[in-house]
């Protein structure tokens, strides 16, 4: 899944190449949808809070029928090297609200860390 997520993220031609996925092989991959996605706010159905629209984590969850307990999020530089991908506070709240219990993400060095929600 790592290589599939990396390929999907790098194809978006954005400033930030971000992908989210579950460990299920062949499962959906979420990517940031809009070039300046951190600038867009939206209130999602059945939610009392605003979230920044279409970060990879949100895109992934909206594609899934069954919400996993853990997801993986990674960000890439233009050269394909993994870098910091910790979900923003709005995405953390969205994931917690949807039932996700943990997020594994790449840190500044490209190594994996885990965040309990």
VMD Tcl script that builds the backbone (N, CA, C; Angstrom):
set m [mol new atoms 351]
animate dup $m
set s [atomselect $m all]
$s set {name element resname resid chain x y z} {
  {N N UNK 1 A 0.816 -1.196 0.000}
  {CA C UNK 1 A 0.000 0.000 0.000}
  {C C UNK 1 A 0.860 1.261 0.000}
  {N N UNK 2 A 2.032 1.198 0.630}
  {CA C UNK 2 A 2.906 2.375 0.699}
  {C C UNK 2 A 3.182 2.921 -0.699}
  {N N UNK 3 A 3.572 2.051 -1.613}
  {CA C UNK 3 A 3.944 2.496 -2.955}
  {C C UNK 3 A 2.734 2.980 -3.747}
  {N N UNK 4 A 1.594 2.333 -3.564}
  {CA C UNK 4 A 0.370 2.774 -4.237}
  {C C UNK 4 A -0.050 4.145 -3.713}
  {N N UNK 5 A 0.051 4.348 -2.393}
  {CA C UNK 5 A -0.308 5.638 -1.798}
  {C C UNK 5 A 0.651 6.732 -2.292}
  {N N UNK 6 A 1.923 6.406 -2.341}
  {CA C UNK 6 A 2.913 7.378 -2.812}
  {C C UNK 6 A 2.631 7.779 -4.253}
  {N N UNK 7 A 2.343 6.808 -5.095}
  {CA C UNK 7 A 2.046 7.093 -6.494}
  {C C UNK 7 A 0.804 7.978 -6.626}
  {N N UNK 8 A -0.249 7.653 -5.868}
  {CA C UNK 8 A -1.484 8.444 -5.914}
  {C C UNK 8 A -1.237 9.871 -5.438}
  {N N UNK 9 A -0.460 10.022 -4.383}
  {CA C UNK 9 A -0.183 11.353 -3.839}
  {C C UNK 9 A 0.634 12.194 -4.808}
  {N N UNK 10 A 1.629 11.603 -5.424}
  {CA C UNK 10 A 2.523 12.352 -6.297}
  {C C UNK 10 A 1.832 12.798 -7.592}
  {N N UNK 11 A 0.750 12.156 -7.960}
  {CA C UNK 11 A 0.044 12.505 -9.196}
  {C C UNK 11 A -0.827 13.746 -9.062}
  {N N UNK 12 A -1.043 14.242 -7.841}
  {CA C UNK 12 A -1.999 15.333 -7.685}
  {C C UNK 12 A -1.490 16.691 -8.148}
  {N N UNK 13 A -0.194 16.831 -8.390}
  {CA C UNK 13 A 0.422 18.070 -8.879}
  {C C UNK 13 A 0.133 19.254 -7.960}
  {N N UNK 14 A 0.081 19.002 -6.661}
  {CA C UNK 14 A -0.162 20.050 -5.682}
  {C C UNK 14 A 1.128 20.401 -4.967}
  {N N UNK 15 A 1.042 21.384 -4.109}
  {CA C UNK 15 A 2.194 21.750 -3.294}
  {C C UNK 15 A 2.472 20.682 -2.250}
  {N N UNK 16 A 1.403 20.047 -1.760}
  {CA C UNK 16 A 1.521 19.004 -0.754}
  {C C UNK 16 A 0.999 17.706 -1.328}
  {N N UNK 17 A 1.795 16.668 -1.295}
  {CA C UNK 17 A 1.405 15.365 -1.823}
  {C C UNK 17 A 1.057 14.487 -0.629}
  {N N UNK 18 A -0.216 14.371 -0.326}
  {CA C UNK 18 A -0.665 13.708 0.892}
  {C C UNK 18 A -1.563 12.529 0.554}
  {N N UNK 19 A -1.352 11.406 1.232}
  {CA C UNK 19 A -2.178 10.217 1.018}
  {C C UNK 19 A -2.519 9.580 2.346}
  {N N UNK 20 A -3.707 8.975 2.408}
  {CA C UNK 20 A -4.145 8.237 3.586}
  {C C UNK 20 A -4.682 6.899 3.115}
  {N N UNK 21 A -4.483 5.849 3.932}
  {CA C UNK 21 A -4.944 4.527 3.532}
  {C C UNK 21 A -5.102 3.646 4.749}
  {N N UNK 22 A -5.763 2.515 4.548}
  {CA C UNK 22 A -5.862 1.486 5.578}
  {C C UNK 22 A -4.919 0.369 5.173}
  {N N UNK 23 A -4.736 -0.600 6.029}
  {CA C UNK 23 A -3.816 -1.698 5.718}
  {C C UNK 23 A -4.422 -2.707 4.746}
  {N N UNK 24 A -5.693 -2.599 4.446}
  {CA C UNK 24 A -6.348 -3.553 3.545}
  {C C UNK 24 A -5.787 -3.394 2.131}
  {N N UNK 25 A -5.201 -4.459 1.619}
  {CA C UNK 25 A -4.617 -4.420 0.275}
  {C C UNK 25 A -5.710 -4.168 -0.758}
  {N N UNK 26 A -5.448 -3.237 -1.634}
  {CA C UNK 26 A -6.409 -2.921 -2.679}
  {C C UNK 26 A -7.527 -2.006 -2.208}
  {N N UNK 27 A -7.422 -1.534 -0.957}
  {CA C UNK 27 A -8.441 -0.640 -0.425}
  {C C UNK 27 A -8.307 0.754 -1.024}
  {N N UNK 28 A -9.284 1.621 -0.741}
  {CA C UNK 28 A -9.211 2.983 -1.283}
  {C C UNK 28 A -8.071 3.778 -0.669}
  {N N UNK 29 A -7.614 4.754 -1.424}
  {CA C UNK 29 A -6.577 5.681 -0.969}
  {C C UNK 29 A -7.176 7.075 -1.037}
  {N N UNK 30 A -7.018 7.840 0.033}
  {CA C UNK 30 A -7.477 9.225 0.039}
  {C C UNK 30 A -6.312 10.144 -0.272}
  {N N UNK 31 A -6.545 11.173 -1.051}
  {CA C UNK 31 A -5.520 12.170 -1.345}
  {C C UNK 31 A -6.105 13.553 -1.124}
  {N N UNK 32 A -5.229 14.564 -0.899}
  {CA C UNK 32 A -5.752 15.922 -0.772}
  {C C UNK 32 A -6.294 16.343 -2.131}
  {N N UNK 33 A -7.512 16.861 -2.108}
  {CA C UNK 33 A -8.237 17.106 -3.344}
  {C C UNK 33 A -8.004 18.463 -3.987}
  {N N UNK 34 A -7.708 19.468 -3.177}
  {CA C UNK 34 A -7.635 20.816 -3.711}
  {C C UNK 34 A -6.256 21.413 -3.451}
  {N N UNK 35 A -5.777 22.163 -4.399}
  {CA C UNK 35 A -4.422 22.707 -4.320}
  {C C UNK 35 A -4.175 23.460 -3.019}
  {N N UNK 36 A -5.110 24.250 -2.567}
  {CA C UNK 36 A -4.971 24.984 -1.315}
  {C C UNK 36 A -5.947 24.457 -0.290}
  {N N UNK 37 A -5.987 23.147 -0.108}
  {CA C UNK 37 A -7.036 22.533 0.699}
  {C C UNK 37 A -7.126 23.087 2.109}
  {N N UNK 38 A -6.042 23.590 2.664}
  {CA C UNK 38 A -6.114 24.109 4.026}
  {C C UNK 38 A -6.878 25.428 4.094}
  {N N UNK 39 A -7.175 26.019 2.955}
  {CA C UNK 39 A -7.904 27.284 2.938}
  {C C UNK 39 A -9.417 27.093 2.902}
  {N N UNK 40 A -9.885 25.894 2.627}
  {CA C UNK 40 A -11.311 25.662 2.452}
  {C C UNK 40 A -11.923 25.071 3.707}
  {N N UNK 41 A -13.055 25.648 4.141}
  {CA C UNK 41 A -13.743 25.119 5.302}
  {C C UNK 41 A -15.106 24.592 4.869}
  {N N UNK 42 A -15.571 23.549 5.537}
  {CA C UNK 42 A -16.861 22.965 5.212}
  {C C UNK 42 A -17.427 22.308 6.452}
  {N N UNK 43 A -18.727 22.353 6.590}
  {CA C UNK 43 A -19.390 21.637 7.674}
  {C C UNK 43 A -19.925 20.333 7.072}
  {N N UNK 44 A -19.468 19.214 7.602}
  {CA C UNK 44 A -19.906 17.924 7.096}
  {C C UNK 44 A -21.224 17.514 7.725}
  {N N UNK 45 A -21.975 16.702 7.018}
  {CA C UNK 45 A -23.272 16.205 7.468}
  {C C UNK 45 A -23.163 15.606 8.871}
  {N N UNK 46 A -24.120 15.917 9.735}
  {CA C UNK 46 A -24.181 15.410 11.113}
  {C C UNK 46 A -22.982 15.840 11.955}
  {N N UNK 47 A -22.450 16.987 11.692}
  {CA C UNK 47 A -21.306 17.455 12.466}
  {C C UNK 47 A -21.572 18.861 12.977}
  {N N UNK 48 A -21.075 19.145 14.164}
  {CA C UNK 48 A -21.229 20.474 14.744}
  {C C UNK 48 A -20.006 21.344 14.493}
  {N N UNK 49 A -18.969 20.798 13.882}
  {CA C UNK 49 A -17.729 21.548 13.707}
  {C C UNK 49 A -17.393 21.727 12.237}
  {N N UNK 50 A -16.569 22.732 11.964}
  {CA C UNK 50 A -16.031 22.919 10.623}
  {C C UNK 50 A -14.750 22.110 10.496}
  {N N UNK 51 A -14.481 21.636 9.311}
  {CA C UNK 51 A -13.255 20.907 9.022}
  {C C UNK 51 A -12.656 21.474 7.744}
  {N N UNK 52 A -11.364 21.430 7.656}
  {CA C UNK 52 A -10.730 21.850 6.423}
  {C C UNK 52 A -10.943 20.757 5.406}
  {N N UNK 53 A -11.437 21.157 4.264}
  {CA C UNK 53 A -11.999 20.220 3.310}
  {C C UNK 53 A -10.960 19.431 2.540}
  {N N UNK 54 A -11.245 18.184 2.446}
  {CA C UNK 54 A -10.565 17.236 1.588}
  {C C UNK 54 A -9.078 17.086 1.824}
  {N N UNK 55 A -8.691 17.136 3.076}
  {CA C UNK 55 A -7.380 16.612 3.387}
  {C C UNK 55 A -7.478 15.111 3.144}
  {N N UNK 56 A -6.382 14.454 2.970}
  {CA C UNK 56 A -6.371 13.042 2.589}
  {C C UNK 56 A -7.147 12.171 3.579}
  {N N UNK 57 A -7.056 12.486 4.871}
  {CA C UNK 57 A -7.741 11.682 5.879}
  {C C UNK 57 A -9.249 11.742 5.693}
  {N N UNK 58 A -9.755 12.945 5.439}
  {CA C UNK 58 A -11.194 13.135 5.232}
  {C C UNK 58 A -11.624 12.463 3.947}
  {N N UNK 59 A -10.837 12.628 2.884}
  {CA C UNK 59 A -11.151 11.999 1.607}
  {C C UNK 59 A -11.251 10.484 1.754}
  {N N UNK 60 A -10.322 9.887 2.503}
  {CA C UNK 60 A -10.341 8.442 2.715}
  {C C UNK 60 A -11.605 8.010 3.451}
  {N N UNK 61 A -11.908 8.653 4.576}
  {CA C UNK 61 A -13.052 8.257 5.396}
  {C C UNK 61 A -14.355 8.385 4.612}
  {N N UNK 62 A -14.467 9.425 3.786}
  {CA C UNK 62 A -15.681 9.606 2.997}
  {C C UNK 62 A -15.843 8.538 1.914}
  {N N UNK 63 A -14.760 7.849 1.549}
  {CA C UNK 63 A -14.824 6.781 0.544}
  {C C UNK 63 A -15.163 5.421 1.150}
  {N N UNK 64 A -15.006 5.273 2.463}
  {CA C UNK 64 A -15.164 3.963 3.105}
  {C C UNK 64 A -16.588 3.712 3.581}
  {N N UNK 65 A -17.026 2.459 3.466}
  {CA C UNK 65 A -18.322 2.061 4.026}
  {C C UNK 65 A -18.167 1.684 5.492}
  {N N UNK 66 A -17.071 1.006 5.812}
  {CA C UNK 66 A -16.774 0.597 7.181}
  {C C UNK 66 A -15.539 1.370 7.629}
  {N N UNK 67 A -15.663 2.059 8.743}
  {CA C UNK 67 A -14.561 2.890 9.235}
  {C C UNK 67 A -13.587 2.033 10.035}
  {N N UNK 68 A -12.302 2.037 9.667}
  {CA C UNK 68 A -11.307 1.248 10.400}
  {C C UNK 68 A -10.927 1.908 11.722}
  {N N UNK 69 A -10.361 1.132 12.615}
  {CA C UNK 69 A -9.893 1.695 13.882}
  {C C UNK 69 A -8.596 2.472 13.714}
  {N N UNK 70 A -7.824 2.155 12.676}
  {CA C UNK 70 A -6.533 2.820 12.464}
  {C C UNK 70 A -6.364 3.133 10.981}
  {N N UNK 71 A -5.853 4.326 10.699}
  {CA C UNK 71 A -5.502 4.674 9.328}
  {C C UNK 71 A -4.041 5.116 9.289}
  {N N UNK 72 A -3.490 5.209 8.102}
  {CA C UNK 72 A -2.104 5.600 7.877}
  {C C UNK 72 A -2.105 6.832 6.975}
  {N N UNK 73 A -1.291 7.832 7.333}
  {CA C UNK 73 A -1.229 9.082 6.575}
  {C C UNK 73 A 0.229 9.395 6.290}
  {N N UNK 74 A 0.507 9.763 5.050}
  {CA C UNK 74 A 1.873 10.114 4.680}
  {C C UNK 74 A 1.879 11.312 3.737}
  {N N UNK 75 A 2.929 12.108 3.843}
  {CA C UNK 75 A 3.112 13.267 2.979}
  {C C UNK 75 A 4.468 13.123 2.302}
  {N N UNK 76 A 4.528 13.598 1.064}
  {CA C UNK 76 A 5.753 13.485 0.288}
  {C C UNK 76 A 6.206 14.835 -0.231}
  {N N UNK 77 A 7.519 15.008 -0.281}
  {CA C UNK 77 A 8.114 16.152 -0.950}
  {C C UNK 77 A 8.095 15.887 -2.451}
  {N N UNK 78 A 8.398 16.892 -3.245}
  {CA C UNK 78 A 8.400 16.715 -4.702}
  {C C UNK 78 A 9.346 15.620 -5.172}
  {N N UNK 79 A 10.400 15.340 -4.386}
  {CA C UNK 79 A 11.354 14.298 -4.788}
  {C C UNK 79 A 10.910 12.897 -4.349}
  {N N UNK 80 A 9.731 12.795 -3.731}
  {CA C UNK 80 A 9.205 11.495 -3.322}
  {C C UNK 80 A 9.573 11.073 -1.914}
  {N N UNK 81 A 10.365 11.878 -1.218}
  {CA C UNK 81 A 10.769 11.557 0.155}
  {C C UNK 81 A 9.611 11.845 1.106}
  {N N UNK 82 A 9.350 10.906 2.038}
  {CA C UNK 82 A 8.287 11.080 3.026}
  {C C UNK 82 A 8.679 12.143 4.044}
  {N N UNK 83 A 7.697 12.927 4.495}
  {CA C UNK 83 A 7.918 13.974 5.488}
  {C C UNK 83 A 6.683 14.093 6.382}
  {N N UNK 84 A 6.625 15.118 7.231}
  {CA C UNK 84 A 5.584 15.270 8.244}
  {C C UNK 84 A 4.170 15.203 7.667}
  {N N UNK 85 A 3.352 14.318 8.251}
  {CA C UNK 85 A 1.974 14.139 7.789}
  {C C UNK 85 A 0.994 14.028 8.953}
  {N N UNK 86 A 1.365 14.546 10.118}
  {CA C UNK 86 A 0.461 14.475 11.268}
  {C C UNK 86 A -0.832 15.210 10.923}
  {N N UNK 87 A -1.991 14.577 11.137}
  {CA C UNK 87 A -3.266 15.231 10.805}
  {C C UNK 87 A -3.464 16.513 11.607}
  {N N UNK 88 A -4.056 17.507 10.961}
  {CA C UNK 88 A -4.349 18.767 11.647}
  {C C UNK 88 A -5.424 18.516 12.707}
  {N N UNK 89 A -5.602 19.471 13.596}
  {CA C UNK 89 A -6.548 19.309 14.702}
  {C C UNK 89 A -7.970 19.090 14.183}
  {N N UNK 90 A -8.317 19.711 13.069}
  {CA C UNK 90 A -9.656 19.544 12.507}
  {C C UNK 90 A -9.854 18.118 11.984}
  {N N UNK 91 A -8.846 17.584 11.326}
  {CA C UNK 91 A -8.927 16.205 10.848}
  {C C UNK 91 A -8.930 15.229 12.018}
  {N N UNK 92 A -8.158 15.507 13.047}
  {CA C UNK 92 A -8.167 14.647 14.237}
  {C C UNK 92 A -9.571 14.584 14.836}
  {N N UNK 93 A -10.229 15.727 14.953}
  {CA C UNK 93 A -11.588 15.750 15.488}
  {C C UNK 93 A -12.559 15.003 14.584}
  {N N UNK 94 A -12.420 15.178 13.280}
  {CA C UNK 94 A -13.273 14.484 12.317}
  {C C UNK 94 A -13.089 12.974 12.439}
  {N N UNK 95 A -11.840 12.516 12.491}
  {CA C UNK 95 A -11.554 11.086 12.591}
  {C C UNK 95 A -12.092 10.514 13.895}
  {N N UNK 96 A -11.896 11.221 14.993}
  {CA C UNK 96 A -12.396 10.774 16.294}
  {C C UNK 96 A -13.923 10.654 16.258}
  {N N UNK 97 A -14.583 11.643 15.678}
  {CA C UNK 97 A -16.042 11.657 15.562}
  {C C UNK 97 A -16.542 10.464 14.734}
  {N N UNK 98 A -15.773 10.072 13.731}
  {CA C UNK 98 A -16.164 8.958 12.858}
  {C C UNK 98 A -15.821 7.587 13.441}
  {N N UNK 99 A -15.042 7.550 14.538}
  {CA C UNK 99 A -14.738 6.272 15.183}
  {C C UNK 99 A -13.334 5.741 14.980}
  {N N UNK 100 A -12.469 6.506 14.309}
  {CA C UNK 100 A -11.078 6.087 14.152}
  {C C UNK 100 A -10.392 6.260 15.503}
  {N N UNK 101 A -9.644 5.241 15.936}
  {CA C UNK 101 A -9.011 5.265 17.260}
  {C C UNK 101 A -7.530 5.671 17.219}
  {N N UNK 102 A -6.881 5.469 16.075}
  {CA C UNK 102 A -5.446 5.780 15.976}
  {C C UNK 102 A -5.082 6.138 14.536}
  {N N UNK 103 A -4.051 6.965 14.424}
  {CA C UNK 103 A -3.514 7.349 13.115}
  {C C UNK 103 A -2.015 7.131 13.145}
  {N N UNK 104 A -1.498 6.396 12.170}
  {CA C UNK 104 A -0.053 6.294 11.972}
  {C C UNK 104 A 0.293 7.301 10.898}
  {N N UNK 105 A 1.336 8.093 11.142}
  {CA C UNK 105 A 1.715 9.134 10.188}
  {C C UNK 105 A 3.231 9.218 10.101}
  {N N UNK 106 A 3.707 9.781 9.009}
  {CA C UNK 106 A 5.141 9.966 8.846}
  {C C UNK 106 A 5.557 11.272 9.523}
  {N N UNK 107 A 6.720 11.239 10.198}
  {CA C UNK 107 A 7.245 12.438 10.862}
  {C C UNK 107 A 8.196 13.168 9.904}
  {N N UNK 108 A 8.907 14.193 10.406}
  {CA C UNK 108 A 9.795 14.986 9.561}
  {C C UNK 108 A 10.883 14.162 8.884}
  {N N UNK 109 A 11.307 13.094 9.541}
  {CA C UNK 109 A 12.362 12.246 8.972}
  {C C UNK 109 A 11.800 11.162 8.061}
  {N N UNK 110 A 10.482 11.076 7.950}
  {CA C UNK 110 A 9.866 10.039 7.122}
  {C C UNK 110 A 9.628 8.741 7.874}
  {N N UNK 111 A 9.877 8.731 9.188}
  {CA C UNK 111 A 9.624 7.547 10.013}
  {C C UNK 111 A 8.175 7.577 10.503}
  {N N UNK 112 A 7.667 6.409 10.876}
  {CA C UNK 112 A 6.279 6.298 11.320}
  {C C UNK 112 A 6.143 6.600 12.811}
  {N N UNK 113 A 5.087 7.339 13.158}
  {CA C UNK 113 A 4.676 7.588 14.538}
  {C C UNK 113 A 3.193 7.295 14.625}
  {N N UNK 114 A 2.696 7.079 15.847}
  {CA C UNK 114 A 1.279 6.786 16.022}
  {C C UNK 114 A 0.642 7.786 16.980}
  {N N UNK 115 A -0.546 8.236 16.615}
  {CA C UNK 115 A -1.322 9.181 17.399}
  {C C UNK 115 A -2.621 8.488 17.825}
  {N N UNK 116 A -2.846 8.392 19.135}
  {CA C UNK 116 A -4.105 7.838 19.652}
  {C C UNK 116 A -5.125 8.965 19.669}
  {N N UNK 117 A -6.316 8.679 19.173}
  {CA C UNK 117 A -7.359 9.711 19.130}
  {C C UNK 117 A -8.321 9.594 20.264}
}
mol reanalyze $m
mol bondsrecalc $m
mol representation Tube
mol addrep $m
